[in-house]
Amino acid sequence: MTEILQTPKLVVVFGGSGFVGRHVVRALAKRGYRVRVACRRPDLAGHLQPLGNVGQIQAVQANVRMRWSVDRAVQGADHVVNLVAILHQGGRQRFSAVHEFGARAVAEAARSVGAGLTHVSALGADADSESDYARTKALGEKAVLDTVADAVIFRPSVNFGPEDEFFNRFANMARYSPVLPLIGGGQTRFQPVYVGDVAEAVARSVDGKVDGGQIYELGGPKVLTFKECMEELLEVIERKRLLVPVPWWLANIQASILGLLPNPLLTKDQVMQLREHNVVSDEAIQAKRTFAGLGIQPQSLATILPSYLWRFRAAGQFQQRKPVA
């Protein structure tokens, strides 16, 4: 009897060439899915090809601000994943255009082809927030659920991993600066989450193992203040630096200046976000809308940070480790 080979699912990943995207693409490729990466610059997405077999991963041009390109990218899709987000505004890349309009465009396109939908938002999304980032994230979530009622939405805390813009940025700063700033005193609480764990959650939603129509909050195994994150970082890179509290008013002034740079180190909107804690809610824990409910054991900072921050030590990988007491 002739065996009929089924064609693997086609998963379209918007924003698949970015930090979270490359880990999501890897997780999907390992499962044998065909992956179409929809991004603004497919010519710069060559780093994704080694993550799968020959021909398994294809990059195509798409911009969530341009609806026709979104519709074209999802043709033939079985599942759609939207990872597109920006941390600061610039040119035509506005929070409302990317987080709200873009989210609705992807959701409508997925609905038009009958594909499943997974949307990655951010912990702290709040329609009533004074932060444009947090508010538009929440509006994007609403647009998604209004369009595709059984969509899966994930809200991760601060993502960390080899290409992150959080620990890498401060570790690089510690190479040259004798001090590290603690915005608002460094008491804002975070629940850093390993990007590989977020990618696994996304992949399980594509597998059909995650209940739709719900918002899942993803946080790591440990809650840390901003100050504790910096202390953990300095311990990993084996450098001693002064941790200097920066009051909110001074942080706003600094952000007003730094925000004018093409790739700003800090913006006023980010300062506003730092006023709110970034941890998983009690409601999500009780409703099992967390990693625990997904059957995933999140990995800790202590396990992952040394695997990629070693390059910020004084002698990099050749630095002699301190003897364990």
C-alpha positions, 0 to 999 in steps of 0.5 A: 500500500502506497504511503501518502506523504502529507505536506508540512504546515506552512507557518508565516512569521511576521517579524521573524528576522528579529531577536525573538523571531529567529528563535521562533523560526528555529523552534518551528523549523525543528518541528518540521514546519515550512516557515515563511518569514515576512519582514521588511528587509528579506535581503538581510534575513540570510542568518535564518537559513541555517536554522532549517533544511534547504528550502524549509525557510523562505524570507519574503518582503512585507510591511505590516503598515502596508496591507497589500503586502500582508495579504500577499505574505499569508497566501496559503498559510496554515498558521500566522505568527505576529512578532512585529514591534518597535521599542521607539518611534522613528519616521513612519514607524509609529507605535499606532501604525505598527502595534495597532494597525499592523496587528489588525492587518495581520489578524484580518489577513489570517482570517481571510485565509482561514489560518490560525493566529498567534500574536506576541504582545508585551507584559504591561500592555494597558489601554489606560497607560500613559505610555504610548507603547503600552497603550498601543500594545493593548489596542493591538491585542483588542484588534486581534481578538475582535478579528480572530476570537480564538487567537492566542496572545502571549505577553512576555516580560523582558526577553533575554538571550544572545541578541537581546537589547537589555543585558547586552546594552548595559554589559557593553556600557559597563566596559567603558563607564565606571557607573551604571544608572538605576532609573527611578532608583532601580526598584522597578520589578521585572520577571526576565524571560528567556527568549527560547522559552517564549519561542517554545510557547509560540511553537506549541500554539502552532502545534495546537496545544494552547487554548485560543481566545486567551492572553497568556503572561510569560515571566521567568522563574524569578522576579528581580528589581532593575538594580538586582538585574544590574547586580546579576549582570556585573557578577556574570561579566566580573566587573565592579561598577557603581550603581547610581540611582537616577531620579525620575525627573532627571531620567526624563531630562536625559530621555528628552536629549537621548530620544533625539538620537537615531537609535536612542538609548532612552526615550521619555516613553520608556521612562514612563514604562519603567514606572510600572512593574513588569511581572506576571499578574496574580490573575494569570497565575490563578487562571493558569495562563502562564508557563506553568499552565503551558507545561513549560519550565522557564530557564533562569538568568543564572543559567543563560546569561553566562552563555553569551555575556562572557564576551564582556569580561575583561579577557572574554572567554580567556578570563580566569574564573574566580575559585568557588569558595 
